[in-house]
Amino acid sequence: MEGASETEREFTLVARKPRFGLPTACPHCLPVFIYLKLAKIPFRLGFNLTFPDSDQVPYVESGAYVAYNNEKGGVIESLKEDGIVDLDLELRSVPEFISSKAMISSWLEEAIIYELWLGSDGTSAHNIYYADLPWPVGKLLYLKQIRSVKQRLGITKDNAERREAEIYRRAKIVYEALSTMLGEGYFFFGRPSSLDAFFLGHALFTLQALPEASLLRNRFLEHGNLVRYAEKHKSECLEAVSSSSSDMHFPPSSSASAPREGPSHWSSKPKSKPKREKTEEEKTFRKRAKCFLAAQFTAVLLFITIMRRSDDNELDLDDDDGDLDYD
């Protein structure tokens, strides 16, 4: 940690909303949440409900300072590089630390992405990203994301089975390596590090957000010490949060997040309050939100139209060969 003064600053972690008993049901947001907890940095938790597909989320802000997910290798790397908090000072040159982090950020991240969008019925992905959007918009964005994930993972009609087997084989290798490295230790390297944050985020998301039939979840459950490791830290990092909502807030309407009250009861009906006239700032925000949704809907419709035309062309070619199977 770079000095006690950083603990006196007020930080806000803006993430995706809570689900599945997790403070944030986002595989990219949860490691940042855990990293701040392990570093004992006080922070408020806000939720972005307006831009479900934004690659800037999660982000950490404090005054004029902002660390975005899509900059400098992610939020945690930004916090380290900018001198906010660095749990890895003594581990940067340790080969096992570097290789283990690389496997988590590549092979395990691929496995989570595959499970969310292609290896399941999509219920978890819908609940995390699109549940607050109108059904047609959410459904179209979901289909668009599936196509994007296939492109990112290099999955085609011809190699789908091979790529699936490869993704799960790599995940199994990582689980076996980390299980051996951890043993019955409390942290991987005897002290909290970003490796613990990244893997705990993955582990807790896998255990609580993925369905029981998930192949990745069942592969993880084969390693009892990894399960115990996740459960021990869950009771310290997450359950302490669920028992108190004092550090959880929605950012004001001037930020990129939607203006909501009391995130600890975000799914319940609010108490009736006397109506008040909206401020100009709130009116402007609502107009921008409506414009955003309209633009997203139009963009997705255009995307689906182009995609269907592309698929029709592929069908014509396949028909000449007597093969009409397509994704």
TORKOLDREN-697565 format. One line per field, with one value per atom (N, C-alpha, C): residue in one letter; atom name; y, z, x. Coordinates in steps of 0.1 Angstrom, whole numbers, always signed. Layout:
N
residuo <- [a_...]
atomo <- [CA_...]
Y <- [Y_...]
Z <- [Z_...]
X <- [X_...]
# end
This chain:
327
residuo <- [m_m_m_e_e_e_g_g_g_a_a_a_s_s_s_e_e_e_t_t_t_e_e_e_r_r_r_e_e_e_f_f_f_t_t_t_l_l_l_v_v_v_a_a_a_r_r_r_k_k_k_p_p_p_r_r_r_f_f_f_g_g_g_l_l_l_p_p_p_t_t_t_a_a_a_c_c_c_p_p_p_h_h_h_c_c_c_l_l_l_p_p_p_v_v_v_f_f_f_i_i_i_y_y_y_l_l_l_k_k_k_l_l_l_a_a_a_k_k_k_i_i_i_p_p_p_f_f_f_r_r_r_l_l_l_g_g_g_f_f_f_n_n_n_l_l_l_t_t_t_f_f_f_p_p_p_d_d_d_s_s_s_d_d_d_q_q_q_v_v_v_p_p_p_y_y_y_v_v_v_e_e_e_s_s_s_g_g_g_a_a_a_y_y_y_v_v_v_a_a_a_y_y_y_n_n_n_n_n_n_e_e_e_k_k_k_g_g_g_g_g_g_v_v_v_i_i_i_e_e_e_s_s_s_l_l_l_k_k_k_e_e_e_d_d_d_g_g_g_i_i_i_v_v_v_d_d_d_l_l_l_d_d_d_l_l_l_e_e_e_l_l_l_r_r_r_s_s_s_v_v_v_p_p_p_e_e_e_f_f_f_i_i_i_s_s_s_s_s_s_k_k_k_a_a_a_m_m_m_i_i_i_s_s_s_s_s_s_w_w_w_l_l_l_e_e_e_e_e_e_a_a_a_i_i_i_i_i_i_y_y_y_e_e_e_l_l_l_w_w_w_l_l_l_g_g_g_s_s_s_d_d_d_g_g_g_t_t_t_s_s_s_a_a_a_h_h_h_n_n_n_i_i_i_y_y_y_y_y_y_a_a_a_d_d_d_l_l_l_p_p_p_w_w_w_p_p_p_v_v_v_g_g_g_k_k_k_l_l_l_l_l_l_y_y_y_l_l_l_k_k_k_q_q_q_i_i_i_r_r_r_s_s_s_v_v_v_k_k_k_q_q_q_r_r_r_l_l_l_g_g_g_i_i_i_t_t_t_k_k_k_d_d_d_n_n_n_a_a_a_e_e_e_r_r_r_r_r_r_e_e_e_a_a_a_e_e_e_i_i_i_y_y_y_r_r_r_r_r_r_a_a_a_k_k_k_i_i_i_v_v_v_y_y_y_e_e_e_a_a_a_l_l_l_s_s_s_t_t_t_m_m_m_l_l_l_g_g_g_e_e_e_g_g_g_y_y_y_f_f_f_f_f_f_f_f_f_g_g_g_r_r_r_p_p_p_s_s_s_s_s_s_l_l_l_d_d_d_a_a_a_f_f_f_f_f_f_l_l_l_g_g_g_h_h_h_a_a_a_l_l_l_f_f_f_t_t_t_l_l_l_q_q_q_a_a_a_l_l_l_p_p_p_e_e_e_a_a_a_s_s_s_l_l_l_l_l_l_r_r_r_n_n_n_r_r_r_f_f_f_l_l_l_e_e_e_h_h_h_g_g_g_n_n_n_l_l_l_v_v_v_r_r_r_y_y_y_a_a_a_e_e_e_k_k_k_h_h_h_k_k_k_s_s_s_e_e_e_c_c_c_l_l_l_e_e_e_a_a_a_v_v_v_s_s_s_s_s_s_s_s_s_s_s_s_s_s_s_d_d_d_m_m_m_h_h_h_f_f_f_p_p_p_p_p_p_s_s_s_s_s_s_s_s_s_a_a_a_s_s_s_a_a_a_p_p_p_r_r_r_e_e_e_g_g_g_p_p_p_s_s_s_h_h_h_w_w_w_s_s_s_s_s_s_k_k_k_p_p_p_k_k_k_s_s_s_k_k_k_p_p_p_k_k_k_r_r_r_e_e_e_k_k_k_t_t_t_e_e_e_e_e_e_e_e_e_k_k_k_t_t_t_f_f_f_r_r_r_k_k_k_r_r_r_a_a_a_k_k_k_c_c_c_f_f_f_l_l_l_a_a_a_a_a_a_q_q_q_f_f_f_t_t_t_a_a_a_v_v_v_l_l_l_l_l_l_f_f_f_i_i_i_t_t_t_i_i_i_m_m_m_r_r_r_r_r_r_s_s_s_d_d_d_d_d_d_n_n_n_e_e_e_l_l_l_d_d_d_l_l_l_d_d_d_d_d_d_d_d_d_d_d_d_g_g_g_d_d_d_l_l_l_d_d_d_y_y_y_d_d_d]
atomo <- [N_CA_C_N_CA_C_N_CA_C_N_CA_C_N_CA_C_N_CA_C_N_CA_C_N_CA_C_N_CA_C_N_CA_C_N_CA_C_N_CA_C_N_CA_C_N_CA_C_N_CA_C_N_CA_C_N_CA_C_N_CA_C_N_CA_C_N_CA_C_N_CA_C_N_CA_C_N_CA_C_N_CA_C_N_CA_C_N_CA_C_N_CA_C_N_CA_C_N_CA_C_N_CA_C_N_CA_C_N_CA_C_N_CA_C_N_CA_C_N_CA_C_N_CA_C_N_CA_C_N_CA_C_N_CA_C_N_CA_C_N_CA_C_N_CA_C_N_CA_C_N_CA_C_N_CA_C_N_CA_C_N_CA_C_N_CA_C_N_CA_C_N_CA_C_N_CA_C_N_CA_C_N_CA_C_N_CA_C_N_CA_C_N_CA_C_N_CA_C_N_CA_C_N_CA_C_N_CA_C_N_CA_C_N_CA_C_N_CA_C_N_CA_C_N_CA_C_N_CA_C_N_CA_C_N_CA_C_N_CA_C_N_CA_C_N_CA_C_N_CA_C_N_CA_C_N_CA_C_N_CA_C_N_CA_C_N_CA_C_N_CA_C_N_CA_C_N_CA_C_N_CA_C_N_CA_C_N_CA_C_N_CA_C_N_CA_C_N_CA_C_N_CA_C_N_CA_C_N_CA_C_N_CA_C_N_CA_C_N_CA_C_N_CA_C_N_CA_C_N_CA_C_N_CA_C_N_CA_C_N_CA_C_N_CA_C_N_CA_C_N_CA_C_N_CA_C_N_CA_C_N_CA_C_N_CA_C_N_CA_C_N_CA_C_N_CA_C_N_CA_C_N_CA_C_N_CA_C_N_CA_C_N_CA_C_N_CA_C_N_CA_C_N_CA_C_N_CA_C_N_CA_C_N_CA_C_N_CA_C_N_CA_C_N_CA_C_N_CA_C_N_CA_C_N_CA_C_N_CA_C_N_CA_C_N_CA_C_N_CA_C_N_CA_C_N_CA_C_N_CA_C_N_CA_C_N_CA_C_N_CA_C_N_CA_C_N_CA_C_N_CA_C_N_CA_C_N_CA_C_N_CA_C_N_CA_C_N_CA_C_N_CA_C_N_CA_C_N_CA_C_N_CA_C_N_CA_C_N_CA_C_N_CA_C_N_CA_C_N_CA_C_N_CA_C_N_CA_C_N_CA_C_N_CA_C_N_CA_C_N_CA_C_N_CA_C_N_CA_C_N_CA_C_N_CA_C_N_CA_C_N_CA_C_N_CA_C_N_CA_C_N_CA_C_N_CA_C_N_CA_C_N_CA_C_N_CA_C_N_CA_C_N_CA_C_N_CA_C_N_CA_C_N_CA_C_N_CA_C_N_CA_C_N_CA_C_N_CA_C_N_CA_C_N_CA_C_N_CA_C_N_CA_C_N_CA_C_N_CA_C_N_CA_C_N_CA_C_N_CA_C_N_CA_C_N_CA_C_N_CA_C_N_CA_C_N_CA_C_N_CA_C_N_CA_C_N_CA_C_N_CA_C_N_CA_C_N_CA_C_N_CA_C_N_CA_C_N_CA_C_N_CA_C_N_CA_C_N_CA_C_N_CA_C_N_CA_C_N_CA_C_N_CA_C_N_CA_C_N_CA_C_N_CA_C_N_CA_C_N_CA_C_N_CA_C_N_CA_C_N_CA_C_N_CA_C_N_CA_C_N_CA_C_N_CA_C_N_CA_C_N_CA_C_N_CA_C_N_CA_C_N_CA_C_N_CA_C_N_CA_C_N_CA_C_N_CA_C_N_CA_C_N_CA_C_N_CA_C_N_CA_C_N_CA_C_N_CA_C_N_CA_C_N_CA_C_N_CA_C_N_CA_C_N_CA_C_N_CA_C_N_CA_C_N_CA_C_N_CA_C_N_CA_C_N_CA_C_N_CA_C_N_CA_C_N_CA_C_N_CA_C_N_CA_C_N_CA_C_N_CA_C_N_CA_C_N_CA_C_N_CA_C_N_CA_C_N_CA_C_N_CA_C_N_CA_C_N_CA_C_N_CA_C_N_CA_C_N_CA_C_N_CA_C_N_CA_C_N_CA_C_N_CA_C_N_CA_C_N_CA_C_N_CA_C_N_CA_C_N_CA_C_N_CA_C_N_CA_C_N_CA_C_N_CA_C_N_CA_C_N_CA_C_N_CA_C_N_CA_C_N_CA_C_N_CA_C_N_CA_C_N_CA_C_N_CA_C_N_CA_C_N_CA_C_N_CA_C_N_CA_C_N_CA_C_N_CA_C_N_CA_C_N_CA_C_N_CA_C_N_CA_C_N_CA_C_N_CA_C_N_CA_C_N_CA_C_N_CA_C_N_CA_C_N_CA_C_N_CA_C_N_CA_C_N_CA_C_N_CA_C_N_CA_C_N_CA_C_N_CA_C_N_CA_C_N_CA_C_N_CA_C_N_CA_C_N_CA_C_N_CA_C_N_CA_C_N_CA_C_N_CA_C_N_CA_C_N_CA_C_N_CA_C_N_CA_C_N_CA_C_N_CA_C]
Y <- [-12_+0_+12_+22_+34_+45_+42_+52_+52_+57_+57_+67_+77_+88_+83_+72_+67_+61_+56_+51_+61_+74_+85_+91_+87_+92_+84_+91_+84_+78_+65_+58_+53_+52_+45_+35_+23_+13_+12_+15_+14_+1_-8_-21_-24_-37_-41_-46_-47_-49_-63_-64_-77_-87_-99_-111_-123_-134_-147_-147_-137_-136_-130_-123_-117_-102_-94_-79_-73_-80_-76_-89_-91_-104_-102_-97_-95_-101_-110_-116_-107_-95_-85_-76_-74_-64_-71_-83_-90_-90_-93_-93_-79_-68_-55_-53_-57_-55_-63_-75_-83_-77_-72_-66_-54_-45_-34_-39_-50_-55_-61_-69_-74_-63_-52_-41_-32_-35_-27_-13_-10_+3_+6_+15_+19_+24_+19_+24_+22_+30_+29_+21_+14_+5_+11_+15_+20_+11_+12_+3_+10_+5_+11_+3_+9_+2_+7_+17_+24_+18_+14_+9_-5_-15_-29_-35_-29_-35_-26_-17_-8_-15_-14_-20_-12_+0_+8_+3_-5_-10_-24_-25_-16_-5_+5_+16_+21_+26_+32_+47_+55_+69_+75_+86_+94_+108_+117_+130_+131_+137_+137_+125_+115_+103_+92_+86_+75_+64_+51_+40_+31_+31_+23_+9_+0_-14_-15_-6_-8_+0_+4_+12_+6_+6_+2_-13_-21_-35_-38_-29_-31_-22_-23_-14_-17_-30_-33_-29_-31_-27_-12_-5_+10_+15_+9_+12_+10_+0_-3_+7_+9_+18_+32_+36_+50_+53_+42_+44_+45_+40_+40_+28_+16_+5_-7_-12_-23_-34_-46_-57_-66_-63_-72_-67_-58_-52_-62_-72_-82_-94_-95_-107_-105_-92_-89_-98_-102_-110_-125_-129_-143_-151_-160_-167_-174_-180_-187_-178_-166_-156_-151_-148_-142_-153_-165_-175_-179_-179_-182_-171_-159_-148_-148_-151_-152_-163_-174_-185_-181_-174_-170_-159_-150_-139_-143_-155_-159_-172_-183_-195_-196_-191_-191_-180_-169_-159_-164_-171_-177_-187_-195_-205_-198_-188_-181_-174_-168_-162_-173_-184_-195_-200_-202_-207_-197_-185_-175_-174_-174_-170_-182_-193_-204_-217_-219_-232_-234_-225_-226_-220_-219_-214_-199_-192_-178_-171_-178_-172_-163_-168_-160_-147_-148_-136_-126_-131_-122_-115_-122_-116_-106_-108_-99_-86_-88_-76_-70_-78_-72_-73_-77_-78_-65_-54_-41_-34_-40_-35_-40_-33_-39_-52_-61_-75_-75_-68_-68_-63_-52_-47_-56_-62_-71_-84_-89_-101_-98_-87_-84_-82_-75_-73_-86_-95_-108_-116_-116_-123_-117_-103_-97_-101_-102_-105_-120_-129_-143_-143_-135_-135_-129_-119_-113_-122_-130_-140_-151_-155_-166_-160_-148_-142_-141_-136_-134_-148_-158_-171_-179_-174_-181_-193_-193_-204_-203_-213_-214_-227_-228_-240_-253_-251_-263_-267_-257_-261_-260_-258_-256_-267_-279_-290_-290_-288_-289_-277_-265_-254_-255_-261_-263_-273_-284_-293_-287_-278_-271_-262_-254_-244_-251_-262_-270_-277_-282_-288_-278_-266_-256_-252_-251_-247_-258_-271_-282_-281_-278_-276_-265_-254_-243_-247_-253_-257_-267_-276_-286_-279_-270_-262_-254_-246_-238_-246_-257_-265_-270_-275_-279_-268_-256_-245_-240_-240_-235_-244_-257_-267_-263_-261_-257_-243_-235_-222_-212_-201_-191_-182_-179_-171_-179_-176_-184_-182_-169_-166_-161_-166_-163_-149_-141_-128_-124_-115_-112_-105_-109_-103_-102_-97_-96_-109_-119_-133_-138_-136_-140_-133_-120_-113_-118_-121_-125_-139_-148_-162_-163_-155_-155_-150_-140_-135_-146_-153_-164_-175_-179_-190_-187_-176_-172_-170_-165_-163_-177_-186_-199_-207_-206_-214_-208_-195_-189_-184_-181_-175_-186_-196_-206_-216_-222_-232_-245_-253_-265_-275_-275_-284_-279_-267_-262_-271_-274_-283_-276_-263_-256_-256_-254_-255_-268_-279_-292_-296_-290_-292_-285_-273_-266_-274_-280_-287_-299_-304_-316_-313_-300_-296_-290_-299_-295_-283_-283_-272_-258_-258_-245_-241_-251_-247_-242_-248_-243_-229_-227_-214_-203_-206_-197_-194_-205_-203_-195_-197_-190_-175_-171_-157_-151_-159_-154_-150_-157_-154_-141_-138_-126_-114_-116_-104_-101_-111_-108_-108_-117_-118_-106_-100_-88_-77_-77_-66_-67_-80_-82_-79_-79_-76_-61_-53_-39_-32_-22_-15_-1_+2_+15_+20_+11_+15_+13_+11_+8_+18_+25_+36_+36_+42_+44_+58_+60_+73_+82_+96_+105_+105_+111_+111_+117_+125_+131_+122_+110_+100_+91_+81_+73_+62_+62_+52_+57_+48_+52_+57_+67_+72_+64_+56_+48_+50_+46_+48_+34_+34_+22_+9_+6_-7_-19_-18_-30_-35_-27_-31_-28_-30_-26_-33_-46_-54_-53_-46_-44_-32_-31_-19_-8_+4_+15_+20_+26_+32_+44_+47_+58_+71_+80_+93_+104_+115_+126_+130_+133_+136_+150_+151_+164_+167_+179_+182_+179_+173_+169_+181_+180_+191_+190_+201_+201_+190_+188_+177_+164_+161_+148_+146_+157_+157_+154_+161_+159_+144_+139_+125_+115_+117_+108_+109_+121_+122_+115_+116_+109_+94_+89_+75_+70_+77_+73_+73_+83_+84_+72_+69_+58_+45_+42_+30_+29_+41_+41_+38_+44_+42_+28_+22_+8_-1_+2_-7_-6_+6_+8_+1_+3_-3_-19_-24_-39_-44_-37_-40_-41_-30_-30_-41_-44_-55_-68_-71_-84_-85_-73_-74_-78_-71_-74_-89_-93_-106_-117_-114_-123_-124_-113_-113_-121_-119_-126_-141_-145_-159_-165_-156_-161_-164_-155_-158_-171_-173_-185_-197_-196_-207_-210_-200_-203_-211_-207_-215_-229_-230_-244_-252_-246_-254_-260_-254_-259_-272_-273_-285_-295_-292_-301_-301_-290_-289_-277_-278_-266_-263_-269_-267_-254_-245_-233_-228_-219_-215_-204]
Z <- [+0_+0_+0_-8_-9_+0_+13_+23_+29_+42_+49_+44_+37_+32_+22_+15_+5_+12_+25_+32_+36_+36_+41_+29_+17_+5_+4_-2_-4_-18_-19_-32_-34_-47_-51_-62_-59_-70_-77_-89_-97_-105_-102_-107_-113_-117_-121_-108_-109_-97_-90_-78_-71_-75_-75_-78_-72_-71_-67_-53_-45_-32_-32_-43_-45_-45_-40_-39_-53_-63_-77_-85_-93_-101_-114_-114_-127_-125_-134_-133_-134_-139_-140_-128_-122_-111_-98_-96_-83_-79_-88_-84_-79_-85_-80_-66_-64_-51_-40_-43_-34_-32_-43_-41_-32_-33_-23_-9_-8_+6_+12_+4_+8_+12_+5_+7_+19_+24_+35_+31_+19_+14_+16_+24_+25_+12_+8_-5_-4_-12_-14_-27_-27_-38_-46_-58_-67_-78_-85_-95_-108_-119_-132_-138_-140_-146_-159_-164_-177_-189_-187_-199_-197_-199_-196_-203_-215_-223_-223_-214_-214_-209_-217_-212_-203_-199_-188_-174_-173_-160_-158_-146_-134_-135_-127_-125_-111_-107_-93_-95_-87_-88_-74_-74_-62_-66_-64_-69_-84_-89_-103_-108_-99_-104_-107_-119_-123_-129_-125_-131_-137_-151_-159_-162_-164_-167_-180_-190_-203_-206_-195_-196_-187_-192_-185_-180_-187_-183_-172_-170_-160_-147_-139_-127_-117_-115_-105_-109_-122_-127_-126_-129_-128_-114_-104_-90_-86_-91_-88_-95_-108_-115_-111_-106_-102_-87_-81_-67_-57_-60_-51_-41_-46_-37_-45_-40_-47_-37_-39_-30_-35_-47_-53_-54_-45_-46_-44_-36_-33_-42_-51_-59_-74_-78_-92_-100_-93_-100_-97_-90_-87_-99_-105_-117_-115_-104_-101_-101_-95_-94_-107_-116_-129_-138_-138_-146_-141_-128_-123_-126_-125_-129_-144_-152_-166_-170_-163_-166_-162_-150_-146_-155_-159_-168_-182_-186_-200_-200_-195_-197_-188_-176_-167_-172_-177_-182_-194_-203_-215_-211_-200_-196_-190_-183_-177_-188_-198_-209_-217_-219_-227_-219_-206_-198_-198_-197_-196_-209_-220_-232_-242_-240_-250_-243_-231_-225_-216_-215_-207_-214_-207_-214_-214_-209_-209_-198_-189_-178_-169_-166_-157_-164_-177_-184_-185_-188_-189_-175_-164_-151_-148_-152_-149_-157_-170_-180_-185_-187_-194_-187_-175_-168_-166_-166_-164_-177_-189_-202_-206_-215_-221_-229_-228_-233_-248_-257_-271_-272_-265_-265_-258_-246_-239_-248_-254_-262_-274_-281_-292_-288_-277_-272_-268_-263_-259_-271_-282_-294_-300_-300_-305_-297_-284_-276_-278_-281_-284_-296_-306_-319_-316_-308_-304_-297_-287_-280_-289_-298_-307_-315_-319_-327_-318_-305_-296_-293_-291_-287_-300_-312_-324_-326_-323_-324_-337_-346_-358_-358_-368_-369_-370_-377_-379_-367_-359_-347_-334_-333_-320_-310_-314_-304_-299_-309_-305_-296_-299_-290_-276_-276_-262_-254_-260_-253_-248_-257_-254_-242_-242_-231_-218_-217_-205_-200_-210_-207_-200_-206_-200_-186_-184_-171_-161_-165_-156_-152_-162_-159_-149_-150_-141_-127_-126_-113_-106_-114_-108_-103_-111_-107_-95_-95_-83_-71_-72_-61_-54_-63_-58_-51_-57_-52_-39_-37_-25_-13_-16_-5_+5_+17_+27_+32_+24_+28_+28_+35_+35_+23_+19_+6_-2_-15_-24_-21_-17_-14_+1_+10_+24_+28_+18_+21_+9_+11_+1_-11_-23_-35_-46_-57_-68_-73_-72_-76_-68_-55_-47_-51_-54_-58_-70_-80_-93_-92_-85_-84_-75_-64_-55_-63_-71_-79_-89_-95_-104_-96_-85_-77_-72_-66_-60_-71_-83_-94_-99_-100_-106_-96_-83_-74_-72_-73_-70_-82_-93_-105_-116_-117_-127_-122_-131_-128_-122_-115_-109_-120_-132_-142_-150_-146_-153_-152_-164_-164_-157_-159_-153_-138_-133_-118_-112_-120_-115_-115_-125_-125_-113_-110_-98_-85_-84_-72_-69_-79_-77_-68_-66_-58_-44_-34_-21_-15_-16_-10_-16_-29_-36_-31_-29_-25_-10_-2_+12_+12_+4_+3_-1_-11_-15_-4_+3_+14_+25_+29_+40_+37_+25_+22_+19_+15_+13_+26_+36_+49_+55_+51_+56_+47_+34_+24_+21_+19_+13_+23_+33_+42_+52_+54_+62_+55_+42_+34_+34_+32_+32_+45_+56_+69_+71_+63_+65_+51_+49_+36_+38_+48_+51_+40_+34_+24_+10_+8_-6_-10_-21_-25_-40_-45_-60_-62_-72_-75_-79_-77_-81_-96_-101_-115_-124_-119_-127_-132_-125_-130_-140_-145_-156_-151_-138_-132_-131_-131_-129_-115_-113_-100_-93_-84_-76_-61_-52_-38_-32_-21_-13_-20_-24_-32_-23_-10_-2_-4_-9_-12_-26_-35_-49_-56_-51_-58_-51_-40_-33_-37_-35_-38_-29_-34_-25_-17_-6_+1_-6_-5_-12_-6_-15_-11_-18_-12_-19_-31_-42_-55_-54_-61_-61_-76_-79_-93_-96_-108_-112_-115_-111_-115_-129_-134_-148_-151_-141_-142_-144_-136_-137_-150_-155_-168_-179_-178_-189_-189_-177_-175_-181_-178_-183_-198_-204_-219_-225_-219_-224_-223_-212_-210_-221_-224_-234_-248_-251_-264_-265_-254_-254_-258_-251_-253_-268_-273_-286_-296_-294_-303_-302_-290_-289_-296_-295_-301_-317_-322_-336_-341_-334_-338_-338_-328_-328_-339_-342_-353_-366_-368_-380_-380_-369_-368_-371_-365_-368_-383_-389_-403_-412_-409_-416_-414_-401_-398_-405_-406_-412_-427_-433_-448_-450_-440_-441_-440_-431_-429_-441_-447_-459_-470_-472_-482_-479_-466_-462_-465_-463_-466_-481_-489_-503_-508_-502_-505_-499_-487_-481_-489_-494_-501_-513_-520_-532_-528_-516_-511_-504_-504_-497_-482_-476_-462_-457_-450_-446_-431_-424_-410_-408_-399_-396_-382_-377_-363_-363]
X <- [+8_+0_+9_+5_+13_+10_+12_+10_-3_-4_-17_-26_-21_-30_-41_-38_-47_-59_-58_-69_-79_-74_-83_-91_-87_-95_-108_-117_-130_-131_-132_-132_-146_-150_-162_-159_-164_-163_-176_-177_-189_-189_-198_-199_-213_-214_-228_-235_-248_-256_-254_-258_-257_-267_-263_-271_-265_-272_-267_-260_-264_-257_-244_-240_-227_-230_-220_-222_-222_-216_-217_-216_-226_-226_-220_-208_-200_-186_-182_-169_-157_-159_-148_-149_-161_-162_-158_-161_-159_-144_-135_-121_-116_-122_-118_-124_-136_-142_-134_-130_-122_-108_-102_-89_-89_-99_-100_-103_-110_-113_-100_-92_-80_-70_-70_-61_-66_-78_-84_-86_-89_-92_-107_-111_-125_-131_-143_-148_-164_-170_-184_-187_-198_-202_-213_-211_-222_-225_-236_-240_-244_-239_-242_-253_-265_-276_-280_-272_-276_-269_-257_-249_-244_-253_-250_-238_-235_-224_-212_-211_-199_-187_-176_-163_-155_-161_-155_-158_-168_-173_-166_-160_-160_-150_-152_-142_-142_-131_-129_-127_-134_-133_-131_-123_-121_-118_-127_-126_-124_-113_-110_-104_-100_-93_-103_-100_-109_-100_-102_-94_-105_-104_-114_-110_-119_-116_-109_-112_-106_-94_-87_-75_-64_-51_-39_-40_-47_-48_-58_-67_-78_-77_-87_-87_-76_-74_-64_-50_-47_-34_-32_-43_-43_-41_-47_-45_-31_-25_-11_-1_-4_+5_+4_-8_-10_-7_-1_+3_-8_-20_-31_-29_-28_-26_-20_-9_-2_+1_-6_-4_+7_+12_+22_+36_+39_+53_+64_+62_+72_+71_+61_+59_+61_+64_+64_+74_+85_+95_+95_+84_+83_+77_+84_+79_+66_+64_+51_+39_+42_+31_+28_+37_+35_+27_+32_+26_+12_+10_-4_-14_-10_-18_-22_-12_-14_-25_-24_-33_-47_-49_-62_-68_-60_-65_-67_-62_-64_-73_-68_-76_-88_-88_-100_-110_-105_-114_-121_-114_-121_-131_-129_-138_-151_-149_-161_-169_-163_-170_-177_-171_-177_-190_-188_-199_-211_-208_-219_-227_-220_-227_-230_-222_-223_-225_-220_-221_-233_-242_-254_-266_-277_-289_-290_-280_-279_-287_-293_-300_-291_-280_-271_-266_-263_-258_-270_-282_-293_-296_-295_-297_-287_-274_-263_-264_-266_-264_-277_-288_-299_-312_-313_-326_-333_-326_-332_-336_-333_-337_-350_-357_-369_-366_-375_-372_-366_-372_-366_-352_-349_-336_-326_-330_-321_-318_-329_-327_-318_-320_-311_-297_-295_-281_-274_-283_-278_-273_-281_-277_-265_-264_-252_-240_-241_-230_-225_-234_-231_-222_-226_-218_-204_-204_-191_-182_-188_-180_-174_-182_-177_-165_-166_-155_-143_-145_-134_-127_-134_-129_-125_-127_-123_-132_-144_-153_-161_-161_-168_-177_-185_-193_-184_-173_-164_-156_-152_-143_-150_-163_-170_-167_-168_-166_-151_-142_-128_-124_-129_-127_-133_-145_-151_-142_-138_-130_-116_-111_-98_-100_-111_-114_-115_-123_-124_-111_-104_-91_-81_-81_-72_-77_-90_-95_-91_-92_-88_-73_-65_-50_-48_-55_-53_-57_-69_-74_-64_-59_-50_-37_-32_-20_-22_-33_-35_-38_-45_-48_-35_-26_-13_-5_-5_+2_-4_-17_-23_-22_-23_-24_-35_-32_-42_-38_-31_-27_-39_-37_-48_-47_-35_-33_-23_-22_-13_+1_+5_+19_+20_+12_+14_+8_+4_-1_-10_-20_-29_-22_-27_-21_-32_-29_-39_-43_-33_-36_-48_-48_-59_-72_-71_-83_-89_-81_-85_-91_-84_-89_-102_-102_-114_-126_-124_-135_-140_-131_-135_-142_-136_-141_-156_-158_-171_-181_-177_-186_-190_-180_-183_-192_-190_-198_-212_-214_-227_-235_-228_-236_-238_-230_-232_-242_-250_-259_-253_-260_-255_-250_-256_-252_-240_-234_-223_-211_-205_-193_-181_-180_-169_-170_-182_-185_-182_-186_-183_-168_-161_-146_-140_-145_-140_-142_-154_-158_-150_-142_-134_-122_-119_-107_-112_-112_-118_-111_-97_-90_-93_-96_-100_-114_-123_-136_-135_-127_-126_-120_-110_-103_-114_-122_-132_-142_-147_-157_-151_-139_-133_-133_-128_-127_-141_-150_-164_-170_-168_-173_-167_-155_-148_-151_-150_-151_-165_-173_-186_-198_-198_-209_-208_-197_-196_-202_-202_-208_-223_-228_-242_-249_-242_-248_-249_-242_-242_-242_-251_-251_-245_-238_-233_-224_-216_-207_-211_-224_-230_-239_-236_-245_-245_-256_-257_-251_-242_-237_-248_-246_-256_-258_-269_-273_-262_-253_-243_-233_-232_-222_-228_-220_-225_-235_-237_-246_-260_-270_-284_-287_-295_-298_-308_-303_-312_-309_-318_-316_-313_-305_-304_-302_-289_-287_-289_-289_-291_-306_-315_-328_-332_-323_-325_-337_-340_-350_-364_-364_-377_-384_-397_-405_-402_-399_-395_-408_-405_-416_-422_-434_-440_-435_-432_-427_-435_-436_-443_-435_-443_-437_-430_-419_-412_-409_-408_-405_-391_-389_-375_-367_-354_-344_-341_-335_-330_-320_-311_-301_-307_-318_-324_-332_-338_-345_-335_-324_-314_-308_-306_-301_-311_-324_-335_-335_-334_-334_-323_-311_-299_-301_-306_-309_-318_-329_-338_-332_-324_-317_-307_-300_-291_-298_-310_-317_-322_-327_-332_-321_-309_-298_-293_-293_-289_-299_-312_-322_-320_-318_-317_-304_-293_-281_-282_-288_-290_-299_-309_-318_-310_-302_-293_-283_-278_-268_-275_-287_-294_-297_-302_-305_-293_-282_-269_-265_-266_-262_-270_-284_-293_-289_-286_-283_-270_-260_-248_-250_-259_-262_-269_-278_-285_-275_-265_-255_-247_-244_-237_-246_-259_-269_-269_-268_-268_-256_-245_-233_-233_-238_-239_-249_-260_-270_-264_-254_-248_-241_-236_-228_-237_-250_-260_-259_-254_-253_-259_-270_-278_-277_-267_-265_-258_-263_-256_-260_-251_-254_-265]
# end
